[in-house]
């Protein structure tokens, strides 16, 4: 039996329609229909991630190189591939309470590498570009080429500079102990940190507005998809 493209489109449309209604049922409160849709979504996502990890990470970076090293008989390659294989086995031992202690070495290595990558990414991808962006904001030649006047360019640069300094001051956690034993930051740092809260609040508000706009766009797309599906379905029957 051969399934036509129209039948596939109809089937996927019905599934999408049903799951959209199941998700929208959360408006009435937490209910079994919503939970079924969430469980299926989590299960499908987990299966997809597992398949991607298996075919794009484990097989090409562990299994295939290990098989190639065994076939070639290279002791150096087999020794190099034995390290990630041993790490994978140690991580799998975390599934057993008795063997969990043996897997802590591999987990500690992963956490350490992850922390190093995160710190390097924060420096290279966030802090340094922010500093360079603050410096470039005072580039009057670049502003002139974009048709920005002197006053506007300087004003933008000052706002960016002040926002950067105040935001960094907010994350200054150096404090001195008081006579009662409590910790308190310097008065100047407290004032700068208060200004940093203002800029952080503005940034979070802008981010929230963007997330809300994206969610509203997705909602409109889903409603439009439902209307189009029902219209096309009624058109086929009528």
Steps between C-alpha positions, in 0.01 A plus 500: 500500500643830387415811701454809288646841597147632557434225753828574678412870515156414634645269766762750616237775499266296719782415742609864519138607550445252785825584678428872470164447667664287771750775577231767493302295754744628764290818498241300694767389748734205536321198356586149369472606136763769545724256687473246219611762246791610721612141566493419128693818422765421763525139383537593134755770584702260716494237227610751239785626719609143573497414128701812413751426778536140384538558126687834506716468812543146634520311172725735294720612792528184708375180337629549145847627606530217752407240237745657255776487763426134575504409131824688437659358815639839605565488873530879519156556345344231719656659806367842405151364438506304826495828697155622381371141515608472863342838574172388345501181707570698818209735426269202447594379848309795645184301429593262785509634859780254586723602209416871504828587670701372204312731264582813697840530335349523153224732619753728671700514177187591301397766750850650502522511122148641478583772753818591311313518169225710661746747650695528175177543306381770741827688460543460126135511402355751747738706713768581243247580220311722746819689583589533132145612421523765771830625356370497142196702609731804521635448147387827340631405157284187492202701626551757224495230232164381639360852489500549879576845635764584761255560785303183432817290470644632826165460679470139387857430604448654844183300560671176398805579713295592807279193459802271468678646804189499720404146398851371576488686833180316589691172482779626727472278808792639701380602847642599836382366836323748726517517879191278535655235278287568194654557158447827319638639176648846470253785462623592154466141383147486641403812305651364180333164560163673535554661161600157365165363619325758286689399185457129578127556549477676164694218331283230659188693405616516138580127505161420651329713237686310229405163652138611534494620140648168382245303703218716365626445147507123558146514639374695199674252267337205677153658488549588134614143431191361673270729302669409172482128581131512589425710191686260270338198667152642462580594142594139419178365648279768350 
